[in-house]
């Protein structure tokens, strides 16, 4: 600073180049310039010519408490500003420019009257990468401890392909196409508590081929297919909270971890993610449960498949594979009983056809408790197996429980039958989804599974998702 030039002589006197005076040394340099400046002088120079009074004054200055500096700043206006950013850590290097920056910042101070931090009004607008619009509004005081702010920021339509160096490094894929829009809101309370929200919208994001030799590879293509709606838009909310006074708290790594966790969840638990997006609270939609021995969809199963169909209609980049399963060990008796019920229902429908009922009326027929004994008896008579006979050789009339027991004992339940049951379950799920306007070219039947002995197994069909 030209107005504060001094020269210290061998006798300890200081010559002021500004006032051209040398009679300013009533006390040693420490008393004249203050403790902070005197500390940079050699001890032999600082004490030359010091009188007892000067030494006492110096000691008083040294004992005085260090008071924090009061800094007042602003107001400031910015017109036509530009920021050039380059990241040379990433390979290949990434560069970004903020241009056409215009804004203003009102006055603020490090002093907080009555303990209340005064926030300055902030406005900043410009462009990022020459195409995306940028806007930051709110209040801030960077001199407050901890930092005090309440701001919102917006970026609209940032082109994503230039960010390929980052996606290649952290996901293993370059970006072919896509735009990014972001809305952020940050608020820091006087006690240092941070509340932040990030609303991220990705439009038409498309990853290219896997980068050869990439250190990390994430299944981002499946994640994009799961998260994007039918218009190719991914809409994500990432709230974050914490305390700036916590030395372990780092906002950037937390946001990055949230995004990675979202991608991992999209792959490891895609149906749980879909259920949350549909307001299902994490409901498991990847499994369709059946009654033992049956391939008929229950009301609950249909309700779950309605949600799956809704999600798939909104995500045209996904295909569905359905694989039914069944177990001879667990379902042998239930499968036989289901066969018996089918035979009884078929007898009822046969009677409807004889009575002249239409096809729709016949399909709507059910077996009542009153009809069951007569229908069971008709099924029993038609069955081809040895039956108890009376003295003259005619088929003997026996009670309903005995007829049921004989019919069940002579019904088949083999590994082939159980595998067929598993296939029927897959077909039932696929056909129901198709009835909800899902194209058949997006629905596939997986290999049916005859499950070995497993005490925890339940009759079901499993759903799997893949990109088209």
C-alpha positions in Angstrom: 0.0 0.0 0.0 1.8 3.2 -1.1 0.4 5.3 1.7 1.9 3.0 4.4 5.7 2.8 3.6 8.1 2.7 6.5 11.8 2.2 7.0 13.3 0.9 10.2 16.8 2.4 11.0 19.6 0.7 13.0 18.6 2.8 16.0 15.1 1.5 16.0 13.6 4.7 14.6 11.0 4.5 11.8 10.9 6.9 9.0 7.4 7.5 7.5 7.6 8.0 3.7 4.1 9.3 3.6 4.5 12.2 6.2 8.3 12.4 6.0 8.4 12.4 9.8 10.8 10.6 12.1 9.3 11.8 15.5 6.7 9.0 15.6 8.8 6.8 17.8 7.7 7.7 21.3 7.3 4.0 21.7 9.0 1.0 20.1 7.8 -0.3 16.7 5.5 -2.8 18.5 3.5 0.0 20.2 3.5 2.2 17.0 2.5 -0.4 14.5 0.8 -3.0 16.7 1.8 -6.5 17.7 1.1 -8.1 14.4 3.6 -6.0 12.5 6.2 -6.0 15.2 6.3 -9.8 15.2 7.9 -9.7 11.8 10.8 -7.5 12.9 14.0 -8.9 14.4 13.9 -8.8 18.2 17.1 -6.7 18.3 15.5 -4.1 16.1 12.2 -4.1 17.8 13.7 -3.3 21.2 16.4 -0.8 20.2 15.9 2.5 22.0 12.9 1.3 24.0 12.2 3.3 27.2 10.7 1.7 30.3 7.4 3.5 29.4 7.6 2.1 25.9 8.3 -1.4 27.1 5.2 -1.1 29.4 3.1 0.2 26.5 4.4 -2.7 24.4 3.4 -5.2 27.1 -0.1 -3.7 27.4 -0.5 -4.0 23.6 0.7 -7.6 23.7 -1.7 -8.4 26.6 -4.7 -6.9 24.8 -7.2 -9.4 23.5 -7.3 -10.0 19.7 -10.6 -8.7 18.5 -12.1 -10.1 15.3 -11.9 -7.8 12.3 -15.2 -6.3 11.1 -15.5 -6.6 7.3 -18.1 -4.7 5.4 -18.6 -5.6 1.8 -20.8 -4.4 -1.1 -22.9 -3.6 -2.8 -21.6 -5.1 -6.0 -22.9 -5.2 -9.5 -21.8 -7.6 -12.3 -22.2 -7.0 -16.0 -20.9 -9.2 -18.8 -19.0 -11.5 -16.4 -17.4 -14.8 -17.5 -16.1 -17.8 -15.6 -13.9 -20.4 -17.3 -13.6 -23.7 -15.6 -11.3 -26.6 -16.4 -11.0 -30.0 -14.7 -7.6 -31.4 -15.5 -8.0 -34.3 -13.1 -10.5 -36.0 -15.3 -9.3 -37.6 -18.6 -10.0 -36.4 -21.1 -10.1 -32.9 -19.5 -13.4 -31.2 -19.1 -13.9 -27.5 -19.6 -17.0 -25.4 -19.1 -17.7 -21.7 -19.5 -20.2 -19.5 -17.7 -20.9 -16.4 -19.8 -23.1 -13.3 -20.1 -23.2 -13.2 -16.3 -25.2 -10.3 -14.9 -26.3 -9.7 -11.4 -26.0 -7.8 -8.1 -25.2 -8.4 -4.5 -26.3 -6.0 -1.8 -24.1 -5.0 1.2 -23.3 -7.4 3.9 -21.0 -7.5 7.0 -19.2 -9.9 9.2 -20.8 -8.0 12.2 -24.1 -9.5 13.4 -26.1 -6.8 15.3 -27.7 -8.3 18.3 -26.5 -11.7 17.1 -28.7 -11.6 14.0 -26.8 -12.4 10.8 -27.7 -9.9 8.0 -28.1 -11.5 4.7 -27.5 -9.8 1.4 -29.8 -10.0 -1.6 -28.3 -11.9 -4.5 -29.2 -12.1 -8.1 -27.2 -13.8 -10.8 -28.2 -14.7 -14.4 -26.2 -16.0 -17.3 -25.6 -18.9 -19.6 -23.7 -22.1 -19.2 -21.8 -23.7 -22.1 -23.4 -21.0 -24.4 -26.8 -22.8 -24.5 -28.1 -23.5 -21.0 -29.7 -20.7 -19.0 -28.5 -20.1 -15.4 -30.2 -18.3 -12.6 -29.3 -18.0 -8.9 -31.6 -16.0 -6.5 -31.8 -15.6 -2.8 -29.9 -14.3 0.2 -26.4 -15.0 1.4 -23.7 -13.8 3.8 -20.4 -15.6 3.1 -18.7 -13.8 6.0 -21.0 -15.4 8.6 -19.7 -18.3 10.6 -21.0 -20.8 9.7 -22.0 -19.7 6.2 -25.5 -18.3 6.1 -27.7 -18.5 3.0 -31.1 -19.1 1.5 -30.8 -19.5 -2.2 -32.4 -21.2 -5.2 -30.7 -22.0 -8.5 -31.9 -23.1 -11.9 -30.2 -24.5 -14.9 -32.2 -25.2 -18.0 -31.3 -27.5 -21.0 -27.6 -28.1 -20.4 -26.3 -30.4 -23.1 -25.0 -33.6 -21.6 -22.6 -35.1 -24.2 -19.7 -32.8 -23.1 -20.0 -34.5 -19.6 -19.0 -37.8 -21.1 -15.5 -37.8 -19.4 -17.4 -38.0 -16.1 -19.9 -40.6 -17.1 -17.1 -42.7 -18.7 -15.1 -42.5 -15.5 -17.8 -43.2 -13.0 -20.4 -45.2 -15.0 -18.3 -46.8 -17.8 -20.4 -45.3 -20.6 -20.2 -42.1 -22.7 -23.2 -40.0 -23.3 -24.6 -39.9 -26.8 -27.5 -37.5 -26.2 -29.5 -35.7 -23.5 -30.2 -32.5 -21.7 -30.1 -31.6 -18.1 -32.3 -29.2 -16.1 -31.8 -28.7 -12.4 -33.6 -26.8 -9.6 -31.7 -26.6 -6.3 -32.7 -25.0 -3.1 -30.2 -24.5 -0.2 -30.9 -23.1 3.2 -28.4 -22.9 6.1 -29.8 -22.0 9.5 -27.8 -19.9 12.1 -26.8 -23.1 13.9 -25.2 -24.5 10.7 -28.0 -26.9 9.8 -28.3 -27.4 6.1 -31.5 -28.3 4.2 -31.1 -28.9 0.5 -33.2 -30.2 -2.3 -32.1 -31.1 -5.8 -34.8 -31.6 -8.5 -33.0 -33.1 -11.5 -34.7 -33.6 -14.9 -33.0 -35.5 -17.6 -34.5 -35.3 -21.1 -33.8 -38.0 -23.8 -30.7 -39.3 -22.0 -29.0 -42.0 -24.0 -25.7 -43.7 -23.2 -23.4 -45.1 -25.8 -21.3 -48.2 -25.8 -19.3 -49.3 -22.8 -15.9 -47.6 -22.6 -13.1 -50.1 -23.1 -11.0 -50.5 -19.9 -13.3 -48.4 -17.8 -12.5 -48.7 -14.1 -16.2 -48.8 -13.0 -19.2 -49.9 -14.9 -22.8 -49.2 -13.7 -25.9 -50.7 -15.3 -27.0 -47.2 -16.3 -28.9 -48.3 -19.5 -31.4 -50.4 -17.5 -31.6 -47.6 -14.9 -32.5 -45.1 -17.6 -35.1 -47.4 -19.1 -36.7 -47.8 -15.6 -36.6 -44.1 -14.6 -37.6 -42.5 -17.9 -41.3 -42.1 -18.7 -42.9 -42.6 -22.1 -41.6 -39.2 -23.2 -38.0 -40.0 -22.3 -38.0 -37.7 -19.2 -36.4 -38.7 -15.9 -37.6 -36.7 -13.0 -35.6 -37.1 -9.7 -35.9 -35.4 -6.3 -32.8 -35.7 -4.0 -33.3 -34.1 -0.6 -30.2 -33.7 1.6 -29.9 -32.5 5.2 -27.0 -32.2 7.6 -24.8 -29.8 9.6 -22.0 -27.7 8.3 -20.5 -27.8 11.8 -20.0 -31.6 11.4 -16.4 -32.0 10.0 -17.5 -35.3 8.4 -20.4 -33.8 6.4 -19.6 -33.3 2.7 -22.5 -32.3 0.4 -21.0 -33.3 -2.9 -20.1 -36.9 -2.0 -23.6 -37.4 -0.4 -25.4 -36.2 -3.6 -23.1 -38.5 -5.7 -23.8 -41.4 -3.4 -27.6 -40.9 -3.6 -27.4 -41.0 -7.4 -25.3 -44.1 -7.4 -27.6 -45.8 -4.9 -30.6 -44.9 -7.1 -28.9 -46.6 -10.1 -28.0 -49.6 -8.1 -31.6 -49.9 -6.7 -33.0 -49.6 -10.2 -31.1 -52.8 -11.1 -31.2 -54.8 -7.9 -34.8 -54.0 -6.9 -36.5 -52.5 -10.0 -40.0 -53.4 -9.0 -39.6 -51.9 -5.6 -38.4 -48.7 -7.3 -41.4 -48.8 -9.6 -43.8 -49.4 -6.7 -42.3 -46.3 -4.9 -42.7 -44.2 -8.0 -46.3 -45.3 -8.3 -47.0 -44.5 -4.7 -47.0 -48.2 -3.6 -44.7 -47.7 -0.6 -42.1 -50.3 -1.7 -44.7 -53.0 -2.5 -43.2 -56.1 -4.0 -44.4 -56.4 -7.6 -41.9 -58.8 -9.0 -43.8 -61.9 -7.8 -47.3 -62.9 -8.6 -48.6 -65.3 -5.9 -51.1 -68.2 -6.7 -53.2 -70.5 -4.6 -51.5 -73.9 -4.2 -52.3 -76.1 -7.1 -54.0 -73.3 -9.1 -53.1 -71.2 -12.1 -56.0 -68.7 -11.5 -55.1 -65.1 -10.8 -56.6 -63.8 -7.5 -58.0 -60.3 -7.1 -54.8 -59.3 -5.2 -52.6 -60.6 -8.0 -54.6 -58.7 -10.6 -54.3 -55.5 -8.6 -50.5 -55.9 -8.5 -50.3 -56.6 -12.2 -52.4 -53.5 -12.9 -49.6 -51.4 -11.4 -47.0 -53.3 -13.3 -48.8 -52.7 -16.6 -49.2 -49.0 -15.8 -45.5 -48.7 -15.1 -44.6 -50.5 -18.3 -46.9 -48.5 -20.5 -45.1 -45.4 -19.2 -41.7 -47.0 -20.0 -41.6 -48.3 -23.5 -37.9 -49.1 -23.4 -38.6 -52.1 -21.1 -39.5 -55.7 -21.9 -41.1 -58.2 -19.4 -40.3 -61.9 -19.0 -42.7 -64.0 -16.9 -41.5 -67.4 -15.5 -44.0 -69.6 -13.7 -43.0 -72.1 -11.0 -44.6 -75.0 -9.2 -43.6 -77.7 -6.8 -44.7 -81.4 -6.8 -43.7 -81.7 -3.1 -45.8 -78.8 -1.9 -48.6 -78.9 -4.4 -49.4 -82.5 -5.1 -52.6 -82.7 -3.1 -53.7 -79.2 -3.9 -53.1 -79.8 -7.6 -55.3 -82.9 -7.5 -58.1 -81.0 -5.6 -57.9 -78.2 -8.2 -58.3 -80.8 -11.0 -61.4 -82.2 -9.2 -62.9 -78.7 -8.9 -62.3 -78.2 -12.7 -64.0 -81.5 -13.5 -67.0 -80.5 -11.4 -67.2 -77.1 -13.1 -66.9 -78.7 -16.5 -69.9 -80.9 -15.6 -71.9 -77.8 -14.7 -71.0 -76.1 -18.0 -71.8 -79.3 -19.9 -75.3 -79.1 -18.5 -75.5 -75.5 -19.5 -74.7 -76.3 -23.1 -77.4 -79.1 -23.1 -79.9 -76.6 -21.7 -79.1 -74.2 -24.6 -77.1 -71.5 -22.8 -74.8 -69.3 -24.9 -71.1 -69.5 -24.7 -70.9 -66.3 -22.5 -73.5 -67.7 -20.2 -71.8 -71.0 -20.0 -68.4 -69.4 -19.1 -70.1 -67.4 -16.3 -71.5 -70.5 -14.6 -70.2 -71.4 -11.1 -70.8 -74.4 -8.8 -73.0 -73.7 -5.8 -72.9 -75.7 -2.6 -76.3 -77.1 -3.4 -75.2 -78.2 -6.9 -72.0 -79.8 -5.8 -73.1 -83.3 -4.6 -75.0 -84.0 -7.9 -72.3 -82.7 -10.1 -69.6 -84.7 -8.1 -71.7 -87.8 -8.6 -71.8 -87.2 -12.4 -68.0 -86.8 -12.4 -67.6 -90.0 -10.3 -69.7 -92.0 -12.8 -67.7 -90.7 -15.8 -64.3 -91.5 -14.2 -62.6 -94.6 -15.5 -61.2 -96.5 -12.5 -62.5 -99.5 -10.5 -65.4 -98.4 -8.3 -67.2 -100.2 -5.4 -70.2 -102.2 -6.6 -73.3 -103.8 -5.1 -74.3 -107.4 -5.0 -75.7 -107.4 -8.6 -72.6 -105.7 -10.0 -73.9 -102.1 -10.4 -71.8 -99.1 -9.3 -72.6 -98.5 -5.7 -73.8 -95.2 -4.4 -71.4 -93.9 -1.8 -71.3 -90.7 0.3 -69.7 -87.5 -1.1 -66.5 -87.7 1.0 -65.8 -91.3 -0.2 -66.4 -90.2 -3.9 -64.0 -87.3 -3.4 -61.4 -89.6 -1.8 -61.6 -92.1 -4.7 -61.5 -89.4 -7.4 -58.5 -87.7 -5.8 -56.6 -91.0 -5.4 -57.0 -91.7 -9.1 -56.1 -88.2 -10.4 -52.6 -87.7 -11.9 -49.9 -85.5 -10.3 -46.6 -86.1 -11.9 -43.5 -84.0 -12.5 -44.8 -83.3 -16.1 -48.2 -82.2 -14.6 -46.4 -79.8 -12.2 -44.3 -78.4 -15.0 -47.4 -77.8 -17.0 -48.9 -76.0 -14.0 -45.9 -73.7 -13.9 -46.3 -72.9 -17.6 -50.0 -72.2 -17.1 -49.1 -69.6 -14.4 -46.7 -67.8 -16.7 -49.3 -67.8 -19.5 -52.0 -66.5 -17.1 -49.8 -63.5 -16.1 -48.6 -62.8 -19.6 -52.2 -62.9 -21.0 -53.5 -60.6 -18.3 -50.8 -58.0 -19.0 -51.6 -58.2 -22.7 -55.3 -57.6 -21.9 -54.2 -54.3 -20.3 -52.9 -53.1 -23.7 -49.3 -54.1 -23.3 -48.0 -55.2 -26.7 -47.2 -58.9 -27.0 -43.8 -58.1 -28.5 -42.8 -56.7 -25.1 -44.0 -59.8 -23.2 -42.0 -63.0 -23.0 -42.5 -66.4 -21.3 -39.5 -67.7 -19.4 -38.7 -71.3 -18.8 -41.1 -72.9 -16.3 -39.6 -74.1 -13.1 -40.4 -77.3 -11.2 -39.0 -76.3 -7.8 -37.3 -78.9 -5.6 -38.2 -79.3 -2.0 -38.0 -75.9 -0.3 -39.9 -75.2 2.9 -40.0 -71.4 2.3 -41.2 -71.6 -1.3 -44.6 -70.2 -2.3 -46.6 -70.9 -5.5 -45.9 -68.0 -7.9 -44.7 -66.6 -11.1 -41.6 -64.3 -11.3 -41.4 -61.1 -13.3 -38.1 -59.9 -14.8 -37.3 -56.6 -16.6 -34.8 -55.9 -19.4 -34.1 -53.1 -21.9 -35.4 -53.6 -25.4 
